[in-house]
Amino acid sequence: MPLPILKPKKQINWIPIAVAAVLTIIVVGAAYFLFFAPTPGIEALVPSEQKITAQISAVRLDTRPVVEIFNSGRLKRSASPVSVGQTGRTNPFISF
């Protein structure tokens, strides 16, 4: 009767499996926090001193008086129109 030869079982290398699992968890967690996590309100991030800045930026200015003054002729131009001189050569491909 022949004797059965037992082959040794292959050992599983757990390090690549653990690294792949950790990387998968990191990628899934980053995707969750990037796309699906609720964003905190601005009140939680900004101190109360900076809330005043938001109130100032909400002020709307009326520009009609400035435009009316400009159009009425009460403002004088302090600079003359820009004159355009000749630039470059007539034929840039000829040698100097």
C-alpha positions, 0 to 999 in steps of 0.5 A: 500500500503506498503512503500518501505524501502530505504537501505542506499548506501554503502560508497566507501573507497577511501584510499585503491584505492588511495594507489593501484593507487599510487603503480601502478604508482610507479611500472610502472614508475620504470619499464619504467626508468629501462628498456625503458628510454634512458641512458645518454652518459658517456660524460654527467656523467663524468667530463672532467678531468676524460676523460683523464683516458679514453684516458690513458686506450685506450693505448695499450702496446707492450709486445713482448720485455718483453717476448723476454727478458724472453725467451732469458735467460737474466733474472735469476731466483732468487728463487728455485722451491718449494719443496713439503713436506709431509702433514698430517698423513698417516691415518687421522682416527686413534686417536692421 
